[in-house]
């Protein structure tokens, strides 16, 4: 558990330095999911997708697909919880 918290801190540091990299938000979302912080993880997924949608660079199709799957899972979780 401490290792996961340390990983979140490292992700936080990387995102502060380069906040426009969608893959960093994806990575932090994964770690937050493992920690059970679904709300923050879903927020990172939304941020990452937003960054990809605004990007003028070619988008990695696997990254986009992974984030879309995660976003669907987030929506299902919110619906099941009655908050969406």
Z-matrix of the N, CA and C atoms (Angstrom, degrees):
N
C 1 1.444
C 2 1.532 1 110.54
N 3 1.307 2 116.61 1 -41.15
C 4 1.464 3 120.27 2 178.61
C 5 1.523 4 111.07 3 -63.81
N 6 1.333 5 116.06 4 -37.17
C 7 1.467 6 119.63 5 178.22
C 8 1.524 7 110.91 6 -63.24
N 9 1.325 8 117.05 7 -39.40
C 10 1.463 9 120.05 8 179.01
C 11 1.524 10 110.79 9 -66.36
N 12 1.319 11 116.29 10 -40.50
C 13 1.473 12 119.51 11 177.84
C 14 1.526 13 110.40 12 -63.76
N 15 1.315 14 116.66 13 -38.57
C 16 1.462 15 120.74 14 176.95
C 17 1.527 16 110.21 15 -64.41
N 18 1.326 17 116.38 16 -38.67
C 19 1.465 18 120.11 17 178.43
C 20 1.530 19 110.87 18 -64.05
N 21 1.328 20 117.21 19 -38.48
C 22 1.465 21 120.32 20 177.21
C 23 1.526 22 109.60 21 -63.17
N 24 1.315 23 116.61 22 -42.89
C 25 1.473 24 120.15 23 178.28
C 26 1.528 25 111.03 24 -60.10
N 27 1.311 26 116.57 25 -42.42
C 28 1.470 27 120.20 26 178.48
C 29 1.529 28 111.29 27 -65.23
N 30 1.317 29 115.81 28 -39.91
C 31 1.467 30 119.65 29 176.41
C 32 1.529 31 109.91 30 -63.58
N 33 1.324 32 116.56 31 -42.81
C 34 1.467 33 120.81 32 178.11
C 35 1.524 34 110.56 33 -56.49
N 36 1.325 35 116.07 34 -46.48
C 37 1.467 36 121.05 35 -179.64
C 38 1.524 37 111.11 36 -61.34
N 39 1.315 38 116.53 37 -44.10
C 40 1.467 39 120.68 38 -179.66
C 41 1.529 40 110.86 39 -65.20
N 42 1.326 41 116.94 40 -38.87
C 43 1.465 42 120.90 41 -179.12
C 44 1.523 43 110.69 42 -69.33
N 45 1.322 44 117.47 43 -35.82
C 46 1.467 45 119.94 44 176.14
C 47 1.529 46 109.83 45 -61.09
N 48 1.313 47 116.51 46 -39.48
C 49 1.461 48 120.77 47 -178.13
C 50 1.527 49 112.74 48 -75.45
N 51 1.333 50 117.22 49 -37.02
C 52 1.469 51 121.58 50 -178.59
C 53 1.535 52 109.34 51 -139.28
N 54 1.329 53 116.01 52 74.82
C 55 1.475 54 119.84 53 -173.76
C 56 1.523 55 115.05 54 -68.95
N 57 1.322 56 117.15 55 -11.56
C 58 1.462 57 119.12 56 -176.69
C 59 1.521 58 113.81 57 -95.91
N 60 1.318 59 117.42 58 13.42
C 61 1.464 60 120.51 59 178.32
C 62 1.534 61 109.89 60 -97.91
N 63 1.310 62 114.85 61 108.77
C 64 1.463 63 121.13 62 -176.37
C 65 1.526 64 112.53 63 -59.60
N 66 1.331 65 116.99 64 -35.30
C 67 1.464 66 118.94 65 -176.89
C 68 1.534 67 111.91 66 -65.31
N 69 1.313 68 117.92 67 -29.19
C 70 1.467 69 119.90 68 177.07
C 71 1.528 70 111.07 69 -68.25
N 72 1.320 71 116.18 70 -39.47
C 73 1.474 72 120.23 71 176.97
C 74 1.525 73 110.14 72 -66.93
N 75 1.327 74 116.00 73 -37.39
C 76 1.471 75 120.16 74 176.51
C 77 1.523 76 110.76 75 -62.27
N 78 1.337 77 115.94 76 -44.13
C 79 1.464 78 119.87 77 -179.53
C 80 1.521 79 111.17 78 -62.57
N 81 1.339 80 116.04 79 -45.04
C 82 1.468 81 118.77 80 179.99
C 83 1.523 82 110.20 81 -65.18
N 84 1.333 83 117.43 82 -36.92
C 85 1.465 84 120.55 83 178.01
C 86 1.528 85 111.02 84 -59.52
N 87 1.305 86 116.46 85 -40.99
C 88 1.463 87 120.13 86 178.83
C 89 1.522 88 111.12 87 -62.34
N 90 1.320 89 116.67 88 -46.89
C 91 1.466 90 120.28 89 -178.90
C 92 1.527 91 110.43 90 -65.40
N 93 1.327 92 116.77 91 -41.35
C 94 1.469 93 119.90 92 178.47
C 95 1.525 94 111.09 93 -62.99
N 96 1.326 95 116.39 94 -36.76
C 97 1.469 96 119.89 95 176.31
C 98 1.524 97 110.38 96 -62.31
N 99 1.311 98 116.65 97 -43.27
C 100 1.465 99 120.37 98 178.37
C 101 1.525 100 111.51 99 -63.42
N 102 1.330 101 116.62 100 -30.12
C 103 1.461 102 121.28 101 177.59
C 104 1.528 103 112.28 102 -81.67
N 105 1.325 104 116.84 103 -8.19
C 106 1.459 105 120.74 104 179.29
C 107 1.518 106 114.11 105 88.37
N 108 1.320 107 118.01 106 10.74
C 109 1.462 108 122.13 107 179.97
C 110 1.528 109 108.94 108 -96.35
N 111 1.320 110 114.60 109 72.96
C 112 1.464 111 121.39 110 -174.43
C 113 1.521 112 112.21 111 -63.40
N 114 1.318 113 118.29 112 -37.86
C 115 1.466 114 120.93 113 -177.54
C 116 1.528 115 111.02 114 -62.45
N 117 1.313 116 117.01 115 -48.16
C 118 1.469 117 120.10 116 178.81
C 119 1.516 118 111.47 117 -66.97
N 120 1.330 119 116.38 118 -36.86
C 121 1.464 120 120.36 119 178.19
C 122 1.529 121 110.14 120 -62.33
N 123 1.317 122 116.45 121 -44.84
C 124 1.467 123 120.09 122 179.77
C 125 1.518 124 111.05 123 -65.65
N 126 1.319 125 117.10 124 -35.18
C 127 1.466 126 119.69 125 176.07
C 128 1.531 127 110.18 126 -61.94
N 129 1.327 128 117.11 127 -43.65
C 130 1.464 129 120.35 128 178.31
C 131 1.528 130 111.64 129 -63.06
N 132 1.318 131 117.18 130 -36.85
C 133 1.470 132 120.54 131 176.86
C 134 1.521 133 109.77 132 -62.42
N 135 1.326 134 116.52 133 -44.84
C 136 1.464 135 120.07 134 178.89
C 137 1.525 136 111.68 135 -62.48
N 138 1.330 137 116.56 136 -42.34
C 139 1.468 138 120.44 137 178.41
C 140 1.528 139 110.06 138 -62.45
N 141 1.316 140 117.04 139 -45.47
C 142 1.461 141 120.89 140 -178.86
C 143 1.526 142 110.95 141 -61.16
N 144 1.323 143 117.37 142 -44.27
C 145 1.464 144 120.12 143 178.73
C 146 1.528 145 111.09 144 -64.30
N 147 1.305 146 116.61 145 -38.95
C 148 1.454 147 120.48 146 177.38
C 149 1.527 148 111.05 147 -61.83
N 150 1.313 149 115.82 148 -42.77
C 151 1.468 150 120.00 149 177.87
C 152 1.523 151 111.42 150 -62.07
N 153 1.321 152 116.84 151 -42.12
C 154 1.465 153 119.92 152 178.96
C 155 1.521 154 111.29 153 -65.17
N 156 1.324 155 116.24 154 -38.95
C 157 1.470 156 120.04 155 -179.15
C 158 1.529 157 112.02 156 -66.89
N 159 1.325 158 116.87 157 -28.47
C 160 1.472 159 120.67 158 -179.44
C 161 1.519 160 112.62 159 -91.61
N 162 1.318 161 116.65 160 -8.09
C 163 1.458 162 120.45 161 -173.98
C 164 1.527 163 112.18 162 -71.51
N 165 1.319 164 114.54 163 139.29
C 166 1.460 165 119.62 164 174.29
C 167 1.532 166 110.89 165 -93.76
N 168 1.320 167 115.83 166 -4.08
C 169 1.463 168 122.08 167 179.00
C 170 1.533 169 109.61 168 -88.78
N 171 1.326 170 117.18 169 158.33
C 172 1.474 171 119.75 170 174.35
C 173 1.533 172 109.95 171 -60.09
N 174 1.309 173 115.74 172 139.60
C 175 1.463 174 121.98 173 -177.23
C 176 1.524 175 109.66 174 -98.82
N 177 1.322 176 115.80 175 133.04
C 178 1.464 177 121.78 176 175.83
C 179 1.530 178 107.76 177 -65.87
N 180 1.336 179 117.89 178 115.45
C 181 1.465 180 119.80 179 -176.73
C 182 1.532 181 113.73 180 -61.81
N 183 1.312 182 117.28 181 -31.37
C 184 1.472 183 119.62 182 178.66
C 185 1.527 184 110.93 183 -70.08
N 186 1.322 185 117.01 184 -39.81
C 187 1.465 186 120.74 185 176.96
C 188 1.519 187 109.82 186 -63.24
N 189 1.320 188 116.58 187 -45.69
C 190 1.460 189 120.47 188 179.17
C 191 1.523 190 111.11 189 -60.50
N 192 1.315 191 116.74 190 -45.80
C 193 1.467 192 120.57 191 179.79
C 194 1.528 193 111.02 192 -61.63
N 195 1.322 194 116.80 193 -46.33
C 196 1.464 195 120.41 194 -179.81
C 197 1.528 196 110.76 195 -58.93
N 198 1.316 197 116.83 196 -44.61
C 199 1.462 198 120.19 197 -179.54
C 200 1.523 199 111.66 198 -66.71
N 201 1.319 200 117.63 199 -36.82
C 202 1.462 201 120.45 200 177.90
C 203 1.528 202 111.05 201 -65.70
N 204 1.331 203 116.82 202 -39.40
C 205 1.463 204 120.52 203 176.91
C 206 1.522 205 110.02 204 -64.27
N 207 1.321 206 116.29 205 -44.61
C 208 1.461 207 120.14 206 178.58
C 209 1.528 208 111.34 207 -62.97
N 210 1.333 209 116.64 208 -38.92
C 211 1.458 210 120.08 209 179.13
C 212 1.534 211 110.28 210 -63.72
N 213 1.316 212 117.00 211 -40.51
C 214 1.468 213 120.81 212 177.25
C 215 1.518 214 110.69 213 -61.65
N 216 1.315 215 116.61 214 -41.90
C 217 1.467 216 121.16 215 177.74
C 218 1.527 217 110.45 216 -62.52
N 219 1.319 218 116.77 217 -41.45
C 220 1.465 219 120.87 218 178.01
C 221 1.523 220 110.81 219 -61.64
N 222 1.322 221 116.59 220 -44.37
C 223 1.463 222 120.52 221 179.86
C 224 1.524 223 110.55 222 -63.50
N 225 1.322 224 117.33 223 -41.17
C 226 1.466 225 120.98 224 178.60
C 227 1.519 226 110.58 225 -63.45
N 228 1.319 227 117.10 226 -41.61
C 229 1.473 228 121.53 227 179.52
C 230 1.518 229 110.57 228 -63.13
N 231 1.340 230 117.05 229 -43.59
C 232 1.465 231 120.41 230 179.62
C 233 1.522 232 110.65 231 -66.25
N 234 1.323 233 117.39 232 -39.00
C 235 1.463 234 121.35 233 179.16
C 236 1.526 235 110.16 234 -64.17
N 237 1.310 236 116.15 235 -44.62
C 238 1.460 237 120.36 236 179.47
C 239 1.532 238 111.81 237 -64.23
N 240 1.315 239 115.62 238 -31.45
C 241 1.463 240 120.39 239 179.01
C 242 1.532 241 111.77 240 -82.96
N 243 1.344 242 115.59 241 -7.60
C 244 1.448 243 120.25 242 179.34
C 245 1.518 244 114.42 243 79.16
N 246 1.336 245 116.76 244 18.73
C 247 1.458 246 119.34 245 -178.27
C 248 1.518 247 112.92 246 -109.65
N 249 1.310 248 118.20 247 11.48
C 250 1.463 249 120.71 248 179.06
C 251 1.501 250 111.00 249 -132.88
